[in-house]
Amino acid sequence: MKKLAPSCLFFCALAGADFNAETWRYRRPLNVPQRAPIAEFTVDAALYRDSAANLDDLRILRKGVETPYVVKSLTGFRQITERPAAIVNKSWVPNTGLQAVLDLKGHAEHNRLRIATALHNFKETVLVETSDDDHSWAVVQSAGLIFDVSRDEHAAAETTVDYPVSTRRFLRLTIPGWTDPANLQAVWLSDFKETDTVRDAIATLAPSVSEDAKAQTTELTLDLGFPGQPFDRIALTVDPSLFSRTVEIASANDLQHWFSTSGGVIFRGADEERLLLETPERTGRYLKITVFNADSTPLKFGRVTLSGIRRMVRFPAVEPGPYAVYVGNIGARPPSYDFRHVMPKNIAPTEASLGTMETNPLFRAPERPWTDRNPWLLNGTLIIAVVIMGFISLRMMRKLKSP
């Protein structure tokens, strides 16, 4: 620890060379209870709201000297081992659907299957069974869901089905809605492991709901209040009923220029439901969820909960006591610190506490251009120029007419 402090002070001195507090609009107190190799705090809604550059303008200062930091996303660790499975029997069974028996030819662990098909625009349930001898079967997933949604230039697909970990050699899948065995081109089985990603609910909102009878859609529109806060999961609440609907998700900052992010399916059956939608991480202020009803009765929706991956800011606490966090500089460049590469590993960070966001008393708003501050002068100059040009043109015309 004694060796860490001088190096961190050196990094801080280098980082603070170009910091000018007059260009940062907001400041927030930060308190570190004790000296530590690493301290951390959670990026909350206030930091996302007041940052002018998606956290690229975040700076930490101690006694006027910039402190290096790293923004850490608490995403889980994923590991997947996938292998093709031999399809030993594939056929259509009347009153049952397409069935296929897969042989792993071993006892490796598996808990996910992935289907390859040339079909588009489908939505099907999948029954998954396992066996050791290809005779006695046990159901491990009764309501798997696969879909492909292609509409205009938007497309979304999910052709994987999860089930509890198994080491059984044989697997049988049944797709009731398919009648042609050629639709199932190939299947891969995999052992999928994922540590839990840490997520926080960032908002629970009552959506604005509108129905379009002609398009047979229901639109849910939500206002998060400000842009910049990332989210990647959307949990819906729907009044009791059984349904299966295709949805599209779009985000925007101005209620006009919508950017489509993803699509999916929501459903509720007799034994299972799926009301959680996933999307690539978005930061728009507005969110629109379009539900395609076809000829079914529109659903009644309740509140919607958005959640996003938690982000932590970690920095060297070479001294305990007060620090300050600055945000709100639209012209700030992303910082680059050595600390990212030399940050100690396997050390539990000390928790630092954030105070209330406040306006930076040293902030000076950039002056508008002189012409913006004196528009009358520009307009007056244009008027005078037009008068002079008109006078010159009139004199030239008179000279041309005179003998």
N, C-alpha and C positions, 0 to 999 in steps of 0.2 A: 504494500500500500504506500509506503514511503517513496518508492521509486515512481509510482504513478503520478503523484501530485505535481512534481516539476514538469513532466511531459505535458500534462493537461494544461498547466498554466502557460506553457509555451504555445500550445495550440490555440488557447484563448487569446493570447496576445496577437497572434497572426490573424485570427478571425475578426478581431475587433478593429482592425486597421481602417476599414472603410465604412463603419457604422456611423450613421448620422441620425440621431433621435428625432430630428425635425421632420423627417420624411415618413415616420411611422405614426399612424393615426391613433392607435389604441395601445394601452399598456395594462398589464395585469400583474399584481403582486404574486410572488412565488416564494414559499418558505421551505427550507430544507432543515429538518430537525437535527441532523448530525452529519459530520464529515463522512463521506462514503465513496468508494470507487465508482458507483453508479447510483444515481437517484432517478426517479421516474414520476410522471404524472399522466393522467388520462386525457386525451384530446376530447373535449366536450363540445356541446352545441354552440357555446359562446365563441370558442376559437374558430370553429368552422364558419360561423356566421360573420365574424368580423375580419377574418382573413380575406385579403383581396387577391390572393394568388394561389388558392388551393393548398395552403400551408407552406408554400415556397417562401413566403415572406415572414415566417416565424423566426424570431431571434430571442435568445436568452442572454441576459446580461447580469453580471455581478460586479457592483461598484464601477459601472461604466465600461466594463471589459466584456467583450462577447465570449460566450461559453459555447463550445461545440455540442452537438446533439445528434441523435439518430431517432427517426420516427419508425417504430416497430409495429407492424401489423400482426395481430395475434391470430394468424391463420394456422390451421392444423397441418399436421404432416400426413401426406398421402402416400400409400404404397400399393401398387397393383401388379399382380403377376397374372398375365392372361395367356391362355393356351387354347388353340382350336379344339373343338370336340367333334369326334367322328359321329356322323348321323347314320345310325345303323338301321333305322326304320322311320319312314316318313309317309303319312297317308292321311286321307280325309275320312273321318269316321262319322257316319250319319248320326244326327242329333247330338253330336259331341264337338265336332270341329276338326281343324287340322291338328294332328298329333305327330310328335317326333321324339324318338328315343335317342339319347346321346350317350356315348361311351367314352369315359375319360381314360380307360385302360390303366387305371391306377387309383390310389387313395389319397391324392393330394387334396388339401382343403380348397373349397370353393364356396362362394356366397353371392355371386353375381353372374348373370348371363347377359350376353349382348347378341342381338339378332341383326343379321344383314338381310335386307330386302330391297327390291327395286320399286316397291309401291310408294305412292305419295298420297297425302291427304287421307289418312286413316286414323282411327282411334279404336284400339282393341284391348280387351282384358286378356291376361295370361295366367294359366294355372300351372304351377310348377310342382313336380313330385320327384322323390329320390328313391333309389333302391340299391341293394347290394347284389341282387341276383337277377334283375330284369323280370321279376315276377311279382314280388310283394312291394307295393308302392305306398309311400307316406307323403301326404300333402305338406309342403313347406311354405308355399305361397299360393293363396287362393284368389287374390285380387291384384295381381301385377298389372301395370298399365304401360302400354307402348303407344306412341302416336307420332304422326308427321303432319305438321300444319304448314301448308304453303298457300299464301294468299297475296296476289300481286307480287311486289318485290320482297315481301316479308316471308320468312320461313323459320320454323323451329321444329326440332325432332328430339324424341327420347325413345331409344330402343333398348334400354337396359332394364333389367328387373333384379331387385335385390331379394335375398332370402337368408334365413339363419345359416351360419357356417355348417357345412357338411363335408364328410370325407367319403361319402358313398360313391361308388363307381359309376352308377347309371343315373341319368336324369331324364325325366319325361316332361315335355312342355305341351300344353294344349292351348290353342287359340281358337275359341268358338266361332269368331266372325270370319275366319278364312276358310275357303273351300278348295282352293287350288294349292297343292303341295309345292308347286314351283315358286309360290310367293316367299317361301322360307329358303333363302339361298345358302346361309351358313350360320353357325352359332359358335360363339367363343364363351368359355367359362373362365372365371377369374377369382382370385383370392384378393379381396379388396379390404385394406385396413386404413383407417383414418382416425387420427386423434381429434378430439373435439376442438373446433374453432370457437374462439370466444366472440360472441355477438352481444350487442346491446340493442334493446328496443329504442329507436330514436323518436318515434311518434306513433300515437294511436289516434286516428282521425275519423270523423264521420264524413263519408264521401258525398259529393254532389252527384246525384243520380239522374240520368236522363234516358228516356226510351226512344228508340227510332223504329216505329212500326214497319216502315218500308224496308229498311235494311235488316230488320229483325235482330237488333242489337240492344244491349244495355251498356251505357257508358258510366263508369265511376271516375270522377275527377277529384284529385286531392291536392291541397295547397300546403306544402311544408313550411311556408313562411319565409324562407330564404334559400338561395342556392348554395351548394358547396358541401352539404353533409351527405356522405356516401351511404348508400343502402343497397342490398342485394337480395333481400327476401321480403316477401309480401304475404301476410297472413290475412285471409278473408273470413268474415263471419256471414253465414247464410241461414235464413229461417228454415225450420225443419221441412225437408222434402227430399226426394230421391232425384238425382239429376246427373248429367255428364255433359259439360259444355267446353267448347274451345274458347280460349281467350288470347288477346294480344295486349302487350304492354308497351307504352310509349312515355317518354319524358320530355320536358321542355322548360324553358325559363320565362316564357312570355305568353303562354296559352295560344300561340299561333304557329310557331315553328316546332312541330312535334318530331321527335326522333324515336323511331321504333327500336326497342331494345331486345325483345324476345317474345315468345309465345308459349302456350302450354295448355293444360287441361285441368279443370277442376271437376270433381265428381263426389257424389255420396251414394254409396250402395247400402245394401242391407247390413253388411258387416264391416265396412271400411269406408273412409272418406279421405279425400286429398284436397285441402283448401289452401295449401302453401305453394306459392309461386316463387321461382328463382329467376334472377335476371343478372346479366353482367353488371358490375357495380356502376351505379349512376349517381349523379350529384345535382340533377335538375331540381328546380323549385316545385314544379308541377308534375304530377303523375296521372296518367290516364290508362284505365284498364277497360278494354272493350270485350264484352261477353257476347258470343254469338249464340243466339237462342234457337235459330232455325224456326220450326213450327211449334216449339214448346213454349209454355207460359213463362214470361220473364221471372227471374228469381228476385227475392227480397233480401237485400244486403244490409248488414249492420256495419259496425266500425271496422276499420282496416288498420293493422299494425305493421309498421315498417321496421326492419332491423338491419344493422350493418356490422361489419367486423370492427372490433375495438382496436384503436391505435394508441400506443403509448409513446411518449417522448422520453428518451433516456439520455442522461448527460452526466459528466463527472462532477460530483459535489466536492470540490477540493476544499471548500470552506462551508460550514453550516451558516444558517441565517437567511437573510432576505436576498432574493434574486428578483428579476423582473422579466416578464415575457412580453414581447412586442409583436403586434400583427397590424395589418392594414396599410401595406405599402404596395400599391399595384405595380410599381416599377421595379420591385425587388427581384433580384436574380436568385435562383435556387442556391443555397449555400453548399460548399464542398469542404468537408472536414476530414482530417486524418483519423479522427476519433472513430469513424465508422469501421476502420480496419484494425484499430488497436484496442477497441473496447474489450475489457476483460470478459471472459466467458465463464459460465457456471457460477456466477455470483448473484445472489438474490439482491435486487435493487432496493434501495431505501425509498419509501413513499414520500414524495413532496406534495405540499398542499397549495392549491391555487386560490387566490383571492378573487374579488369581484372585478370584472372588466371595467376600465375607466378610460376616458379620453386622455391621451397623452398631452400634458400641459405644454410640452415643448414642440408639439406638432405645428407646422406651418403649411397651410394649404398652398399648393403650387399656384403661382399667379397665372391668370389666363393671358393669352397673347394680347398685346397692346390693341390690336384691331378688334378683338372680341370685347375688350373693355370700353372701346370707343366706337361702336357701330355707326353712330351718327356721322362721324368724320368720313368713314368709307362711303356711306351713302351720299353725303354731300359732295364728295370728290367725284363720284360717278355722275351726279346730276350736272355739276359744273362742266365736266368733260363732254357730256352730251350736248349742253348748250353751246360750248365753244365749237364742237364739230359741226353742229347745225349752222352756226353763224358762218363758219368758213365755207361750208357747202353752198350756202345761199349766195355768198359773194362770188364764188366761182361760177355759179349758174348765171348771175347777172352779167359777169364779164363775157361769158360765152354768147349771150344774147345781144350785147351792144355791138354796133357796126365798127 
